[in-house]
Amino acid sequence: MADLNPWFEKGMTRYDYINNMKTHKENLLTIYNAFVLPDPMKDALQGMQKNRLRAIAITEDWCGDAMLNLPVFMRMADEALIDVRFILRDQNPELMERYLTNKSKSIPIIIFIDEKGKEIAKWGPRAPKLQQLVEERKKKVPAKDDPRYEKAFKLFAEKIASLFTTDHALWEEVSLDIIKKLIAKANVNSL
């Protein structure tokens, strides 16, 4: 795998990313400010501090999944002392092409790297239980060629965004899935 350090250096800091957000900023901050990691997870994340991991998050501020996943991950990164940089998907297609999900540009994608820029693990765009939830709810949206699609999809997106910003169990689901991936890939003691 190629050296990802140049991408890390190119990325925005958390503060630049948040301050430049045009969409979902308030929701992202709501989740970040309200999400509390369970103590066992804090302990496991603090145990990762010695690994000196860093992360690159491929994202866009309009993405509802990023609105949910990134603030949860930021809380986790705080505990594990993971320096995170944010790369905008649409401005960096060459990086996104390397991290497609089923040939799709689904985001966010979180790439964990070591000090040398080597990929340690990758996570995203959704925890499996959230994927199942979204798929179930999306079944009610008509096909894209249906004249009702646009209105129905907008309503679907609004309902999902509302659920993502209020359902604390979903936040915990995201954090559990991320930490499982890290434990499996980074050789860290399990919870």
C-alpha positions as CSV (number, residue, x, y, z in Angstrom):
1,M,0.0,0.0,0.0
2,A,1.3,3.4,-0.9
3,D,2.4,6.0,1.6
4,L,-0.7,7.9,2.8
5,N,1.3,10.7,4.6
6,P,0.9,13.1,1.7
7,W,-2.9,12.7,2.0
8,F,-2.8,13.2,5.7
9,E,-0.7,16.4,5.3
10,K,-3.2,17.6,2.7
11,G,-6.2,17.1,4.9
12,M,-8.0,19.7,7.0
13,T,-7.8,19.6,10.8
14,R,-11.1,18.9,12.6
15,Y,-11.5,22.6,13.4
16,D,-11.0,23.7,9.8
17,Y,-13.4,21.0,8.6
18,I,-16.1,22.0,11.1
19,N,-15.7,25.7,10.7
20,N,-16.0,25.4,6.9
21,M,-19.2,23.2,7.0
22,K,-22.2,24.5,5.2
23,T,-24.5,21.6,5.8
24,H,-25.2,19.5,8.9
25,K,-22.8,21.5,11.1
26,E,-25.3,22.0,13.9
27,N,-26.3,18.3,13.9
28,L,-22.6,17.1,13.9
29,L,-21.9,19.4,16.9
30,T,-25.0,18.2,18.6
31,I,-23.9,14.6,18.4
32,Y,-20.3,15.4,19.3
33,N,-21.4,17.4,22.4
34,A,-23.9,14.8,23.5
35,F,-22.1,11.5,22.8
36,V,-20.5,9.9,25.9
37,L,-18.2,6.9,25.4
38,P,-18.8,4.0,27.9
39,D,-16.0,3.6,30.4
40,P,-14.8,0.2,29.0
41,M,-14.5,1.7,25.5
42,K,-12.6,4.7,26.9
43,D,-10.2,2.3,28.6
44,A,-9.6,0.4,25.3
45,L,-9.2,3.6,23.4
46,Q,-6.7,4.9,25.9
47,G,-4.8,1.7,25.6
48,M,-4.4,2.5,21.9
49,Q,-2.6,5.8,22.6
50,K,0.8,4.0,22.5
51,N,0.0,2.9,18.9
52,R,0.3,6.6,17.8
53,L,-2.4,6.1,15.1
54,R,-3.5,8.8,12.8
55,A,-6.6,8.9,10.6
56,I,-7.8,10.3,7.3
57,A,-11.5,10.8,7.0
58,I,-12.9,11.0,3.4
59,T,-16.1,13.0,3.8
60,E,-18.4,15.8,2.6
61,D,-20.5,18.0,4.9
62,W,-23.8,17.2,3.1
63,C,-23.5,13.5,3.9
64,G,-25.9,12.3,6.6
65,D,-23.7,9.3,7.4
66,A,-20.7,11.6,7.9
67,M,-22.9,13.8,10.2
68,L,-23.5,10.8,12.4
69,N,-20.2,8.8,12.2
70,L,-17.6,11.6,12.3
71,P,-18.6,13.2,15.6
72,V,-18.8,9.7,17.2
73,F,-15.3,9.0,15.8
74,M,-14.0,12.3,16.9
75,R,-14.9,11.4,20.5
76,M,-13.1,8.1,20.1
77,A,-10.1,9.8,18.5
78,D,-9.9,12.2,21.5
79,E,-9.5,9.2,23.9
80,A,-7.0,7.3,21.7
81,L,-5.1,10.5,20.8
82,I,-5.6,9.9,17.1
83,D,-4.8,12.9,15.0
84,V,-7.5,13.1,12.3
85,R,-7.4,14.9,9.0
86,F,-10.4,15.5,6.7
87,I,-10.3,15.1,2.9
88,L,-13.3,16.2,0.8
89,R,-14.4,13.4,-1.4
90,D,-15.5,15.5,-4.4
91,Q,-12.2,17.4,-4.5
92,N,-10.0,14.4,-4.2
93,P,-11.4,11.7,-6.6
94,E,-8.0,9.9,-6.9
95,L,-8.1,9.1,-3.1
96,M,-11.8,8.2,-3.2
97,E,-11.2,5.8,-6.1
98,R,-8.9,3.7,-3.8
99,Y,-11.6,3.4,-1.2
100,L,-14.8,2.6,-3.1
101,T,-17.5,0.6,-1.4
102,N,-19.1,-1.8,-3.9
103,K,-17.9,0.5,-6.7
104,S,-19.7,3.4,-5.0
105,K,-18.2,6.6,-3.6
106,S,-20.0,6.1,-0.2
107,I,-18.7,8.1,2.7
108,P,-17.4,8.6,5.2
109,I,-14.4,6.4,5.0
110,I,-11.9,6.5,7.9
111,I,-8.4,5.3,7.1
112,F,-6.2,4.5,10.1
113,I,-2.5,4.9,9.4
114,D,0.7,4.5,11.3
115,E,3.5,7.1,11.6
116,K,5.0,5.9,8.3
117,G,1.8,6.5,6.5
118,K,1.0,2.8,6.1
119,E,-2.7,1.8,6.3
120,I,-3.5,-0.1,9.4
121,A,-7.3,-0.3,9.1
122,K,-10.2,1.1,7.2
123,W,-13.8,1.8,8.4
124,G,-16.9,3.0,6.7
125,P,-19.3,4.1,5.5
126,R,-21.7,2.6,8.0
127,A,-21.9,0.2,10.8
128,P,-23.8,-3.0,9.7
129,K,-26.8,-2.4,11.9
130,L,-27.2,1.2,10.5
131,Q,-26.8,-0.2,7.0
132,Q,-29.7,-2.6,7.7
133,L,-31.8,0.2,9.2
134,V,-31.2,2.5,6.2
135,E,-31.9,-0.2,3.7
136,E,-35.2,-1.1,5.4
137,R,-36.4,2.5,5.4
138,K,-35.2,3.1,1.9
139,K,-37.4,0.3,0.5
140,K,-40.3,2.7,1.0
141,V,-38.8,5.2,-1.4
142,P,-40.0,4.9,-5.0
143,A,-37.6,4.1,-7.9
144,K,-35.5,7.1,-9.2
145,D,-37.5,7.2,-12.4
146,D,-40.8,7.6,-10.4
147,P,-42.1,11.2,-10.4
148,R,-42.6,10.8,-6.6
149,Y,-39.0,9.9,-6.0
150,E,-37.5,13.3,-5.3
151,K,-40.1,14.3,-2.7
152,A,-40.0,10.8,-1.1
153,F,-36.2,10.7,-1.0
154,K,-36.1,14.2,0.6
155,L,-38.5,13.1,3.3
156,F,-36.5,9.9,3.8
157,A,-33.3,11.9,4.2
158,E,-34.9,14.3,6.7
159,K,-36.2,11.4,8.8
160,I,-32.9,9.6,8.8
161,A,-31.0,12.8,9.7
162,S,-33.4,13.3,12.6
163,L,-33.0,9.7,13.8
164,F,-29.2,10.0,13.5
165,T,-29.1,13.1,15.6
166,T,-31.3,11.8,18.4
167,D,-30.9,8.1,18.7
168,H,-28.0,7.5,21.2
169,A,-28.1,3.7,20.6
170,L,-27.1,4.4,16.9
171,W,-24.2,6.4,18.1
172,E,-23.0,3.6,20.3
173,E,-23.5,1.1,17.5
174,V,-21.1,3.2,15.3
175,S,-18.5,3.4,18.1
176,L,-18.7,-0.3,18.7
177,D,-18.2,-1.1,15.1
178,I,-15.2,1.2,14.7
179,I,-13.5,-0.1,17.8
180,K,-14.0,-3.7,16.7
181,K,-12.3,-2.9,13.4
182,L,-9.4,-1.2,15.2
183,I,-9.0,-4.1,17.7
184,A,-9.0,-6.6,14.9
185,K,-6.5,-4.7,12.7
186,A,-4.3,-2.8,15.2
187,N,-3.5,-5.7,17.5
188,V,-5.0,-3.9,20.5
189,N,-6.3,-5.6,23.6
190,S,-10.0,-6.2,23.3
191,L,-12.7,-4.8,25.5
